[in-house]
Amino acid sequence: MARVALGTWKDWLLLGLVAALCVGLWYWPTGFEARLPVDAVQAEARVVAVDDAHVRQYGLVREGEQRVTVSPLSGPFAGREIVADNILLGKLEMDKVFAPGDTALVVLSLRDGTIVSAVAQDHWRLTLQGVLLALFVLALVAYAGLTGLKAVLSFVFTALLLWKVLVPLTLGGTDPLLAVLGVTAALMAGVVFLVGGVNRRAVAAYLGSLGGVGVACLLSLATAPGFSLPGAVKPFAETLLYTGYAHLDLGRMFLATICLGASGAIMDVAMDVAASQAEVAAHHPGVGRMTLCLSGLRVGRVVVGTMATTLLLAYCGGSLALLMVVMAQGVPLINVATMPHVAAEIMSTLVGSFGLVTAAPLTAV
């Protein structure tokens, strides 16, 4: 009984510590804070009317300028009708077209308190995102209770760690691989010990996760020369070079994304194996070390088999449109496999799967 109470005390202490870290990270300055002009404000606004007279249609794309009449829903200009500009670039993935009744994020430029120009920045999505997040939290807590609350906290901790630590470090010139390994080690510790508790099960899962991510990192470094992939193979990577960050090593950044992308699945595998072994040990206290290890290895085989497919589906899901394009054009399969974007996903899947295969036996042992 004393050991159970001590464990509960440790869990609550860790819960408070991570919560305090989340608050600290929330207010931690990144050095890259949003820079709106002092005479500009953002507002949620309802679209009242649109004017497409200056919009030109070229097949599926549109170019020109859409005039959008909006009415801010809050702030000093609430209720007023303002004409905002919406510039269309002819790119479907970047352009947004408004219709009456839509809700938009509007940026108002002021001079002496008077609006001199307005831009319809994008559709307002924060309300729906907030509702979905609240429903997710409620569902998780309702199903898993305190463990669900810990999972929510670990979710927040991970998001803040990535946004407040990893991204600024990488932009500041820190080696992307080293930054990812350090941040991943910290976030995995927070997630594993929060959800799994401060116990031997969580220690085993954490060490197995570290081993799997380490193998994925080493394998990505070893295979990178053979794949000969440009660092700019990921979306928006090249854009960084044109926005004052030409010093960034996009090749190392690509390898870092492989390790980061696989870390979640690796952590899942390690926790599954450790949790199954903990259950066996709890119900059969007399089980031997070798028998327990073999049980973990058998569970790991099954989990790895499905998780490898999970990685494949996750990476292919982001490239489904590309696969459809090459098939529609009749591109031979050998050409498809050697295309940079497809080869990058193949490399990510295989390297991540090696991390999974390693994490399972390491955790079991």
VENNOR-V505415 format. One record per residue. RES is the residue in one small letter. PHI is phi in whole degrees, -180 to 180 (999 if undefined). OMEGA is omega in whole degrees, -180 to 180 (none if undefined). D_CENTER is the distance of its C-alpha to the mean C-alpha in Angstrom with 1 decimal. Layout:
res:RES phi:PHI omega:OMEGA d_center:D_CENTER
res:RES phi:PHI omega:OMEGA d_center:D_CENTER
This chain:
res:m phi:999 omega:-180 d_center:40.2
res:a phi:-64 omega:-180 d_center:39.8
res:r phi:-68 omega:179 d_center:36.9
res:v phi:-65 omega:180 d_center:35.1
res:a phi:-63 omega:179 d_center:35.7
res:l phi:-62 omega:178 d_center:34.5
res:g phi:-63 omega:178 d_center:31.3
res:t phi:-62 omega:178 d_center:30.7
res:w phi:-62 omega:178 d_center:31.5
res:k phi:-64 omega:-180 d_center:29.1
res:d phi:-62 omega:-179 d_center:26.3
res:w phi:-68 omega:178 d_center:27.1
res:l phi:-64 omega:178 d_center:27.3
res:l phi:-65 omega:178 d_center:23.8
res:l phi:-59 omega:179 d_center:22.6
res:g phi:-66 omega:-180 d_center:24.3
res:l phi:-65 omega:-180 d_center:23.2
res:v phi:-67 omega:177 d_center:19.4
res:a phi:-61 omega:178 d_center:20.2
res:a phi:-65 omega:177 d_center:22.1
res:l phi:-64 omega:179 d_center:19.4
res:c phi:-63 omega:178 d_center:17.0
res:v phi:-63 omega:179 d_center:19.8
res:g phi:-63 omega:179 d_center:20.5
res:l phi:-66 omega:-180 d_center:17.0
res:w phi:-60 omega:-178 d_center:17.1
res:y phi:-95 omega:-178 d_center:20.3
res:w phi:-73 omega:-180 d_center:19.7
res:p phi:-74 omega:-180 d_center:20.3
res:t phi:-91 omega:-174 d_center:18.0
res:g phi:86 omega:179 d_center:20.9
res:f phi:-126 omega:-177 d_center:18.9
res:e phi:-61 omega:180 d_center:19.4
res:a phi:-56 omega:-176 d_center:19.8
res:r phi:-115 omega:172 d_center:23.3
res:l phi:-85 omega:174 d_center:25.2
res:p phi:-57 omega:-177 d_center:28.9
res:v phi:-63 omega:-178 d_center:31.0
res:d phi:-102 omega:179 d_center:32.8
res:a phi:-128 omega:178 d_center:29.9
res:v phi:-133 omega:176 d_center:28.3
res:q phi:-109 omega:-178 d_center:25.6
res:a phi:-151 omega:170 d_center:26.5
res:e phi:-82 omega:-175 d_center:25.7
res:a phi:-139 omega:176 d_center:28.5
res:r phi:-91 omega:178 d_center:30.0
res:v phi:-79 omega:-178 d_center:31.0
res:v phi:-93 omega:-178 d_center:34.8
res:a phi:-154 omega:177 d_center:35.8
res:v phi:-132 omega:178 d_center:34.8
res:d phi:-126 omega:-178 d_center:37.1
res:d phi:-100 omega:-177 d_center:36.3
res:a phi:-63 omega:-177 d_center:39.5
res:h phi:-102 omega:178 d_center:37.9
res:v phi:-99 omega:179 d_center:35.3
res:r phi:-111 omega:-178 d_center:36.2
res:q phi:-100 omega:175 d_center:35.1
res:y phi:-124 omega:-177 d_center:34.8
res:g phi:65 omega:-178 d_center:34.2
res:l phi:-89 omega:-175 d_center:30.7
res:v phi:-103 omega:179 d_center:29.6
res:r phi:-126 omega:175 d_center:30.9
res:e phi:-131 omega:179 d_center:31.8
res:g phi:115 omega:-175 d_center:33.5
res:e phi:-135 omega:175 d_center:33.1
res:q phi:-99 omega:177 d_center:32.7
res:r phi:-91 omega:-174 d_center:34.4
res:v phi:-118 omega:176 d_center:32.7
res:t phi:-91 omega:-175 d_center:34.8
res:v phi:-124 omega:176 d_center:32.6
res:s phi:-130 omega:180 d_center:33.6
res:p phi:-56 omega:-178 d_center:31.4
res:l phi:-93 omega:179 d_center:30.8
res:s phi:-154 omega:179 d_center:31.0
res:g phi:90 omega:-175 d_center:32.2
res:p phi:-68 omega:-178 d_center:35.5
res:f phi:-106 omega:-179 d_center:35.5
res:a phi:-59 omega:177 d_center:34.7
res:g phi:90 omega:180 d_center:36.9
res:r phi:-81 omega:176 d_center:37.9
res:e phi:-95 omega:-175 d_center:37.5
res:i phi:-128 omega:177 d_center:35.9
res:v phi:-92 omega:-178 d_center:35.6
res:a phi:-113 omega:179 d_center:32.3
res:d phi:-93 omega:174 d_center:31.5
res:n phi:-134 omega:-177 d_center:28.8
res:i phi:-82 omega:179 d_center:29.0
res:l phi:-102 omega:-174 d_center:28.2
res:l phi:-98 omega:-177 d_center:27.4
res:g phi:83 omega:178 d_center:28.0
res:k phi:-121 omega:-175 d_center:24.4
res:l phi:-62 omega:-176 d_center:23.2
res:e phi:-76 omega:-177 d_center:19.4
res:m phi:-116 omega:-177 d_center:20.1
res:d phi:-76 omega:174 d_center:23.2
res:k phi:-130 omega:-179 d_center:23.5
res:v phi:-118 omega:-176 d_center:26.8
res:f phi:-100 omega:176 d_center:28.0
res:a phi:-136 omega:179 d_center:30.6
res:p phi:-55 omega:-177 d_center:32.8
res:g phi:99 omega:177 d_center:31.2
res:d phi:-70 omega:173 d_center:27.6
res:t phi:-114 omega:-173 d_center:25.8
res:a phi:-125 omega:169 d_center:24.7
res:l phi:-92 omega:-174 d_center:23.2
res:v phi:-115 omega:175 d_center:26.2
res:v phi:-106 omega:-178 d_center:26.8
res:l phi:-106 omega:175 d_center:30.5
res:s phi:-96 omega:-174 d_center:32.4
res:l phi:-115 omega:171 d_center:35.3
res:r phi:-143 omega:-176 d_center:38.6
res:d phi:57 omega:177 d_center:40.8
res:g phi:81 omega:-179 d_center:39.0
res:t phi:-109 omega:179 d_center:39.5
res:i phi:-73 omega:178 d_center:36.9
res:v phi:-106 omega:176 d_center:37.6
res:s phi:-161 omega:180 d_center:34.6
res:a phi:-143 omega:179 d_center:31.6
res:v phi:-128 omega:174 d_center:28.6
res:a phi:-81 omega:-171 d_center:26.7
res:q phi:-69 omega:-178 d_center:23.2
res:d phi:-173 omega:175 d_center:21.3
res:h phi:-69 omega:178 d_center:21.3
res:w phi:-82 omega:-176 d_center:20.7
res:r phi:-120 omega:-173 d_center:17.8
res:l phi:-65 omega:-178 d_center:17.3
res:t phi:-63 omega:180 d_center:19.9
res:l phi:-65 omega:178 d_center:18.5
res:q phi:-62 omega:178 d_center:15.0
res:g phi:-65 omega:179 d_center:16.9
res:v phi:-65 omega:179 d_center:19.0
res:l phi:-63 omega:179 d_center:16.4
res:l phi:-64 omega:179 d_center:14.7
res:a phi:-65 omega:178 d_center:18.3
res:l phi:-66 omega:177 d_center:19.2
res:f phi:-61 omega:180 d_center:16.3
res:v phi:-64 omega:-179 d_center:17.4
res:l phi:-63 omega:-179 d_center:21.0
res:a phi:-64 omega:-178 d_center:20.7
res:l phi:-67 omega:-180 d_center:19.0
res:v phi:-70 omega:180 d_center:21.6
res:a phi:-64 omega:-178 d_center:24.4
res:y phi:-82 omega:-171 d_center:23.7
res:a phi:-108 omega:177 d_center:23.0
res:g phi:62 omega:-178 d_center:24.7
res:l phi:-63 omega:177 d_center:24.2
res:t phi:-64 omega:176 d_center:21.7
res:g phi:-64 omega:177 d_center:19.7
res:l phi:-63 omega:177 d_center:19.9
res:k phi:-64 omega:179 d_center:18.8
res:a phi:-64 omega:177 d_center:15.7
res:v phi:-63 omega:180 d_center:14.9
res:l phi:-65 omega:178 d_center:15.6
res:s phi:-66 omega:177 d_center:13.5
res:f phi:-62 omega:179 d_center:10.4
res:v phi:-64 omega:-180 d_center:11.5
res:f phi:-60 omega:179 d_center:12.3
res:t phi:-64 omega:-180 d_center:9.1
res:a phi:-61 omega:-180 d_center:7.5
res:l phi:-68 omega:180 d_center:10.8
res:l phi:-65 omega:179 d_center:11.0
res:l phi:-67 omega:-174 d_center:8.2
res:w phi:-78 omega:-173 d_center:9.5
res:k phi:-91 omega:-176 d_center:13.1
res:v phi:-118 omega:-173 d_center:13.7
res:l phi:-64 omega:-177 d_center:11.7
res:v phi:-63 omega:177 d_center:11.6
res:p phi:-62 omega:178 d_center:15.3
res:l phi:-61 omega:-179 d_center:16.5
res:t phi:-67 omega:177 d_center:15.5
res:l phi:-64 omega:-179 d_center:17.0
res:g phi:-77 omega:176 d_center:20.0
res:g phi:108 omega:177 d_center:20.9
res:t phi:-65 omega:178 d_center:19.8
res:d phi:-54 omega:-176 d_center:19.5
res:p phi:-57 omega:-180 d_center:15.9
res:l phi:-65 omega:179 d_center:16.6
res:l phi:-65 omega:179 d_center:18.3
res:a phi:-63 omega:180 d_center:15.6
res:v phi:-66 omega:180 d_center:12.9
res:l phi:-63 omega:179 d_center:15.6
res:g phi:-66 omega:-180 d_center:16.6
res:v phi:-67 omega:179 d_center:13.3
res:t phi:-63 omega:178 d_center:12.4
res:a phi:-61 omega:180 d_center:16.0
res:a phi:-70 omega:-177 d_center:15.8
res:l phi:-70 omega:177 d_center:12.7
res:m phi:-66 omega:177 d_center:14.2
res:a phi:-63 omega:179 d_center:17.5
res:g phi:-62 omega:-177 d_center:16.4
res:v phi:-68 omega:-175 d_center:14.8
res:v phi:-64 omega:-177 d_center:17.6
res:f phi:-77 omega:175 d_center:20.5
res:l phi:-70 omega:-176 d_center:19.4
res:v phi:-76 omega:-176 d_center:19.1
res:g phi:-87 omega:-177 d_center:21.8
res:g phi:89 omega:179 d_center:24.1
res:v phi:-88 omega:-176 d_center:25.9
res:n phi:-156 omega:-178 d_center:27.9
res:r phi:-65 omega:178 d_center:28.6
res:r phi:-58 omega:-179 d_center:26.3
res:a phi:-68 omega:178 d_center:23.2
res:v phi:-62 omega:179 d_center:24.7
res:a phi:-63 omega:180 d_center:25.1
res:a phi:-64 omega:-179 d_center:21.5
res:y phi:-67 omega:180 d_center:20.2
res:l phi:-65 omega:177 d_center:22.7
res:g phi:-64 omega:178 d_center:21.9
res:s phi:-65 omega:178 d_center:18.2
res:l phi:-60 omega:179 d_center:19.1
res:g phi:-63 omega:179 d_center:21.6
res:g phi:-64 omega:179 d_center:19.3
res:v phi:-66 omega:178 d_center:16.7
res:g phi:-61 omega:178 d_center:19.8
res:v phi:-64 omega:179 d_center:21.3
res:a phi:-61 omega:180 d_center:18.3
res:c phi:-65 omega:-180 d_center:18.4
res:l phi:-64 omega:-180 d_center:22.2
res:l phi:-69 omega:177 d_center:22.3
res:s phi:-64 omega:177 d_center:19.9
res:l phi:-66 omega:-177 d_center:22.3
res:a phi:-71 omega:-175 d_center:25.3
res:t phi:-95 omega:-177 d_center:24.5
res:a phi:-57 omega:180 d_center:23.1
res:p phi:-61 omega:-179 d_center:26.7
res:g phi:-70 omega:179 d_center:27.6
res:f phi:-76 omega:178 d_center:24.9
res:s phi:50 omega:-178 d_center:25.7
res:l phi:-93 omega:175 d_center:22.5
res:p phi:-71 omega:-179 d_center:22.1
res:g phi:-64 omega:-177 d_center:19.2
res:a phi:-84 omega:-177 d_center:18.8
res:v phi:-71 omega:180 d_center:17.9
res:k phi:-88 omega:-180 d_center:14.3
res:p phi:-57 omega:177 d_center:14.1
res:f phi:69 omega:179 d_center:15.0
res:a phi:-65 omega:-180 d_center:15.8
res:e phi:-66 omega:180 d_center:19.4
res:t phi:-59 omega:179 d_center:19.1
res:l phi:-58 omega:-177 d_center:18.4
res:l phi:-68 omega:-177 d_center:21.8
res:y phi:-96 omega:-179 d_center:23.5
res:t phi:-118 omega:175 d_center:22.3
res:g phi:91 omega:-178 d_center:24.0
res:y phi:-126 omega:-179 d_center:21.7
res:a phi:-68 omega:-179 d_center:23.9
res:h phi:-77 omega:-176 d_center:24.0
res:l phi:-71 omega:177 d_center:20.5
res:d phi:-92 omega:-176 d_center:20.6
res:l phi:-68 omega:178 d_center:18.5
res:g phi:-65 omega:177 d_center:19.6
res:r phi:-66 omega:180 d_center:18.4
res:m phi:-66 omega:177 d_center:15.0
res:f phi:-63 omega:178 d_center:14.8
res:l phi:-64 omega:178 d_center:15.9
res:a phi:-66 omega:179 d_center:13.3
res:t phi:-66 omega:177 d_center:10.4
res:i phi:-64 omega:-179 d_center:12.5
res:c phi:-65 omega:-180 d_center:12.7
res:l phi:-65 omega:-179 d_center:9.2
res:g phi:-66 omega:-179 d_center:8.3
res:a phi:-85 omega:-173 d_center:11.5
res:s phi:-62 omega:-180 d_center:11.4
res:g phi:-64 omega:179 d_center:10.1
res:a phi:-66 omega:178 d_center:12.8
res:i phi:-62 omega:179 d_center:15.2
res:m phi:-64 omega:178 d_center:14.9
res:d phi:-62 omega:-180 d_center:15.7
res:v phi:-61 omega:-178 d_center:18.6
res:a phi:-62 omega:-179 d_center:20.0
res:m phi:-69 omega:178 d_center:20.0
res:d phi:-61 omega:-179 d_center:21.6
res:v phi:-66 omega:-178 d_center:24.3
res:a phi:-65 omega:-179 d_center:25.0
res:a phi:-66 omega:179 d_center:25.2
res:s phi:-66 omega:178 d_center:27.5
res:q phi:-67 omega:179 d_center:29.7
res:a phi:-64 omega:178 d_center:29.9
res:e phi:-67 omega:178 d_center:31.1
res:v phi:-62 omega:-179 d_center:33.7
res:a phi:-66 omega:-179 d_center:34.9
res:a phi:-69 omega:-178 d_center:35.2
res:h phi:-87 omega:178 d_center:37.3
res:h phi:-134 omega:-175 d_center:39.3
res:p phi:-58 omega:-177 d_center:39.9
res:g phi:-87 omega:-178 d_center:42.4
res:v phi:-65 omega:-179 d_center:40.0
res:g phi:-78 omega:-180 d_center:40.4
res:r phi:-61 omega:-178 d_center:37.7
res:m phi:-66 omega:179 d_center:38.1
res:t phi:-63 omega:179 d_center:37.9
res:l phi:-65 omega:179 d_center:34.8
res:c phi:-64 omega:179 d_center:33.2
res:l phi:-65 omega:176 d_center:34.3
res:s phi:-63 omega:178 d_center:32.8
res:g phi:-63 omega:179 d_center:29.4
res:l phi:-65 omega:179 d_center:29.7
res:r phi:-67 omega:176 d_center:30.7
res:v phi:-64 omega:-179 d_center:27.7
res:g phi:-61 omega:179 d_center:25.4
res:r phi:-61 omega:-179 d_center:27.0
res:v phi:-67 omega:-177 d_center:26.1
res:v phi:-65 omega:-180 d_center:22.5
res:v phi:-63 omega:180 d_center:21.9
res:g phi:-59 omega:-180 d_center:23.5
res:t phi:-83 omega:-178 d_center:21.2
res:m phi:-68 omega:177 d_center:17.9
res:a phi:-61 omega:176 d_center:18.8
res:t phi:-67 omega:177 d_center:19.2
res:t phi:-61 omega:177 d_center:15.9
res:l phi:-61 omega:180 d_center:14.3
res:l phi:-60 omega:-180 d_center:16.8
res:l phi:-65 omega:-180 d_center:16.0
res:a phi:-64 omega:-178 d_center:12.2
res:y phi:-73 omega:179 d_center:13.1
res:c phi:-69 omega:179 d_center:16.2
res:g phi:-60 omega:179 d_center:14.7
res:g phi:-78 omega:-178 d_center:13.1
res:s phi:-120 omega:-177 d_center:16.5
res:l phi:-63 omega:-180 d_center:18.8
res:a phi:-62 omega:179 d_center:20.4
res:l phi:-63 omega:179 d_center:21.2
res:l phi:-63 omega:178 d_center:22.9
res:m phi:-66 omega:-180 d_center:24.8
res:v phi:-64 omega:-176 d_center:26.1
res:v phi:-68 omega:177 d_center:27.4
res:m phi:-70 omega:180 d_center:29.0
res:a phi:-63 omega:180 d_center:30.6
res:q phi:-92 omega:177 d_center:32.1
res:g phi:70 omega:-180 d_center:33.4
res:v phi:-72 omega:179 d_center:31.7
res:p phi:-59 omega:-176 d_center:32.8
res:l phi:-61 omega:-179 d_center:30.4
res:i phi:-64 omega:177 d_center:31.1
res:n phi:-69 omega:-180 d_center:30.1
res:v phi:-63 omega:-177 d_center:26.9
res:a phi:-65 omega:-179 d_center:25.9
res:t phi:-97 omega:175 d_center:26.7
res:m phi:-65 omega:-176 d_center:24.8
res:p phi:-55 omega:-177 d_center:22.3
res:h phi:-67 omega:179 d_center:19.3
res:v phi:-71 omega:179 d_center:20.4
res:a phi:-61 omega:178 d_center:21.4
res:a phi:-64 omega:179 d_center:18.0
res:e phi:-70 omega:176 d_center:16.4
res:i phi:-63 omega:179 d_center:19.5
res:m phi:-62 omega:180 d_center:19.1
res:s phi:-61 omega:-179 d_center:15.4
res:t phi:-66 omega:-176 d_center:16.7
res:l phi:-71 omega:179 d_center:19.8
res:v phi:-65 omega:177 d_center:18.7
res:g phi:-62 omega:179 d_center:16.0
res:s phi:-66 omega:175 d_center:18.8
res:f phi:-62 omega:176 d_center:21.1
res:g phi:-62 omega:178 d_center:18.9
res:l phi:-63 omega:-177 d_center:19.0
res:v phi:-62 omega:180 d_center:22.7
res:t phi:-78 omega:-176 d_center:23.3
res:a phi:-63 omega:-176 d_center:21.4
res:a phi:-63 omega:179 d_center:23.5
res:p phi:-66 omega:177 d_center:26.9
res:l phi:-61 omega:178 d_center:26.0
res:t phi:-65 omega:-179 d_center:25.0
res:a phi:-62 omega:-179 d_center:28.1
res:v phi:-68 omega:none d_center:30.4
